[in-house]
Each structure stands twice: as C-alpha cells, then as structure tokens.
Amino acid sequence: MRNICSKCNSFILRPMCALCLTDEVEAWLSQQKTSLVPKLKDHVMPLLERIRTQESQKCSFCLMETRYITCLYCYTKYVYDWLEQTDRELSKEFLEFFKDFLTKPKQVYA
C-alpha cells in the first residue's frame, strides 16, 4: 500500500525517505556535536533494515523512488530515544528543533 509508514502503518501525507530524514538529522547534529554523527549512522542502520518494504514509494523531498519510507514521527522518535540515552542535554535540543516531527500520526485501519 502506498503512503503508509512501514513501521507503524500510519498514513503519510507527504512520504519522506529515511535517507532524507537521516540527512536532515545529520545536518542538525553536525552543528551541535559532530562526534555523534558516525554513531547516529550506526544506530540508524538497523532501523533502515526493519522499514525496508517490497514496494517502492516516491520520496516527496528528494523525489526518488525508495523502499525506505517511514513517517516523520517513527524516525524522529527512534533517533530521539537513542539521543536521550547518549546525551540527555542534546536530546532536549533535538526535541525542541524537531518538535513538529514528533506528532504521532493517526493509524489507518483496513
């Protein structure tokens, strides 16, 4: 099914691939604490494998077809949880910066 988060099954109005989301978080993190960027990449890899779908979808940001679509909430929550364990103060800044992404979407029921 198109435009459905592969992690929480919520409808995604504007699908954004996890690779673009990672780029956004990396850009923010590199301005805050560069030493955590490689650790972020290592942390995100298992998520990418879990959300990989059979069917590709078009990312509304980069416009590429991808099999790594997740909702902003699931991705950002995943990173936030890691950051909270890694650097609590930085996690607060992350929460403030990405607060619009951390609004839980409504699930779609078939």
BARO-843967 format. One record per residue (C-alpha): residue in three letters; z, x, y. Coordinates in Angstrom, 3 decimals, m for minus. Layout:
# residues N
+---------+----------+----------+----------+
| residuo |        z |        x |        y |
+---------+----------+----------+----------+
|     ALA |        Z |        X |        Y |
...
+---------+----------+----------+----------+
***
This chain:
# residues 110
+---------+----------+----------+----------+
| residuo |        z |        x |        y |
+---------+----------+----------+----------+
|     MET |    0.000 |    0.000 |    0.000 |
|     ARG |   m0.912 |    1.328 |    3.422 |
|     ASN |    1.579 |    1.964 |    6.232 |
|     ILE |    4.634 |    1.818 |    4.016 |
|     CYS |    7.243 |    4.579 |    4.045 |
|     SER |    7.178 |    6.278 |    0.670 |
|     LYS |   10.941 |    6.907 |    0.866 |
|     CYS |   12.458 |    3.565 |    1.992 |
|     ASN |    9.495 |    1.155 |    1.562 |
|     SER |    9.680 |    0.004 |    5.186 |
|     PHE |    6.575 |   m0.952 |    7.129 |
|     ILE |    5.423 |    1.786 |    9.501 |
|     LEU |    3.657 |    0.554 |   12.612 |
|     ARG |    2.253 |    3.976 |   13.533 |
|     PRO |    2.341 |    6.256 |   10.466 |
|     MET |    3.110 |    9.882 |   11.215 |
|     CYS |    2.782 |   12.516 |    8.555 |
|     ALA |    5.765 |   14.616 |    7.582 |
|     LEU |    3.848 |   17.729 |    8.590 |
|     CYS |    3.530 |   16.490 |   12.192 |
|     LEU |    7.177 |   15.439 |   12.168 |
|     THR |    8.119 |   18.904 |   10.930 |
|     ASP |    6.089 |   20.461 |   13.744 |
|     GLU |    7.962 |   18.310 |   16.288 |
|     VAL |   11.374 |   19.215 |   14.894 |
|     GLU |   10.418 |   22.894 |   14.606 |
|     ALA |    9.308 |   22.946 |   18.244 |
|     TRP |   12.640 |   21.472 |   19.332 |
|     LEU |   14.656 |   23.709 |   17.008 |
|     SER |   12.857 |   26.880 |   18.102 |
|     GLN |   14.028 |   26.192 |   21.661 |
|     GLN |   17.605 |   25.626 |   20.501 |
|     LYS |   18.237 |   28.080 |   17.683 |
|     THR |   15.223 |   29.982 |   16.379 |
|     SER |   17.129 |   31.429 |   13.416 |
|     LEU |   17.306 |   27.956 |   11.814 |
|     VAL |   13.535 |   27.333 |   11.765 |
|     PRO |   12.897 |   29.111 |    8.408 |
|     LYS |   15.908 |   27.316 |    6.916 |
|     LEU |   14.533 |   23.985 |    8.145 |
|     LYS |   11.234 |   24.684 |    6.399 |
|     ASP |   13.066 |   25.465 |    3.165 |
|     HIS |   15.119 |   22.291 |    3.492 |
|     VAL |   12.135 |   20.034 |    4.194 |
|     MET |   10.028 |   21.195 |    1.225 |
|     PRO |   11.885 |   19.069 |   m1.388 |
|     LEU |   11.515 |   16.010 |    0.851 |
|     LEU |    7.772 |   16.588 |    1.098 |
|     GLU |    7.502 |   16.636 |   m2.671 |
|     ARG |    9.511 |   13.404 |   m3.021 |
|     ILE |    7.492 |   11.438 |   m0.465 |
|     ARG |    4.074 |   12.558 |   m1.665 |
|     THR |    2.025 |    9.486 |   m2.521 |
|     GLN |   m1.024 |    8.862 |   m4.675 |
|     GLU |   m2.911 |    7.189 |   m1.854 |
|     SER |   m3.603 |    8.971 |    1.407 |
|     GLN |   m2.956 |    7.424 |    4.796 |
|     LYS |   m4.104 |    8.386 |    8.253 |
|     CYS |   m1.507 |   10.002 |   10.496 |
|     SER |   m1.510 |    8.318 |   13.905 |
|     PHE |   m0.605 |   11.614 |   15.546 |
|     CYS |   m2.974 |   14.236 |   14.076 |
|     LEU |   m5.471 |   11.629 |   12.750 |
|     MET |   m5.764 |   13.460 |    9.428 |
|     GLU |   m5.640 |   11.759 |    6.044 |
|     THR |   m2.465 |   12.813 |    4.285 |
|     ARG |   m0.320 |   11.915 |    1.295 |
|     TYR |    2.906 |   12.841 |    3.130 |
|     ILE |    3.774 |    9.729 |    5.147 |
|     THR |    7.338 |    8.733 |    5.871 |
|     CYS |    8.955 |    6.653 |    8.578 |
|     LEU |   10.489 |    8.390 |   11.549 |
|     TYR |   13.940 |    7.207 |   10.503 |
|     CYS |   13.881 |    8.639 |    6.961 |
|     TYR |   12.538 |   12.001 |    8.049 |
|     THR |   14.806 |   12.372 |   11.062 |
|     LYS |   17.877 |   11.221 |    9.131 |
|     TYR |   17.108 |   13.766 |    6.420 |
|     VAL |   16.925 |   16.571 |    8.986 |
|     TYR |   19.962 |   15.290 |   10.882 |
|     ASP |   22.114 |   15.239 |    7.726 |
|     TRP |   21.143 |   18.837 |    6.992 |
|     LEU |   21.735 |   19.922 |   10.565 |
|     GLU |   25.139 |   18.245 |   10.636 |
|     GLN |   26.191 |   20.416 |    7.681 |
|     THR |   24.559 |   23.528 |    9.128 |
|     ASP |   25.520 |   23.362 |   12.814 |
|     ARG |   27.567 |   20.357 |   13.921 |
|     GLU |   27.150 |   21.010 |   17.667 |
|     LEU |   23.403 |   21.342 |   17.345 |
|     SER |   23.285 |   18.149 |   15.280 |
|     LYS |   24.753 |   16.279 |   18.262 |
|     GLU |   21.969 |   17.604 |   20.485 |
|     PHE |   19.417 |   16.685 |   17.817 |
|     LEU |   20.826 |   13.169 |   17.664 |
|     GLU |   20.525 |   12.797 |   21.430 |
|     PHE |   16.990 |   14.201 |   21.556 |
|     PHE |   15.645 |   12.228 |   18.559 |
|     LYS |   17.762 |    9.069 |   19.004 |
|     ASP |   14.681 |    6.845 |   19.251 |
|     PHE |   13.560 |    8.066 |   15.828 |
|     LEU |   16.900 |    7.169 |   14.266 |
|     THR |   16.492 |    3.413 |   14.477 |
|     LYS |   16.398 |    2.052 |   10.944 |
|     PRO |   13.161 |    0.107 |   10.276 |
|     LYS |   13.046 |   m3.272 |    8.631 |
|     GLN |   12.129 |   m3.258 |    4.965 |
|     VAL |    9.105 |   m5.072 |    3.624 |
|     TYR |    9.680 |   m7.316 |    0.634 |
|     ALA |    6.844 |   m8.411 |   m1.587 |
+---------+----------+----------+----------+
***
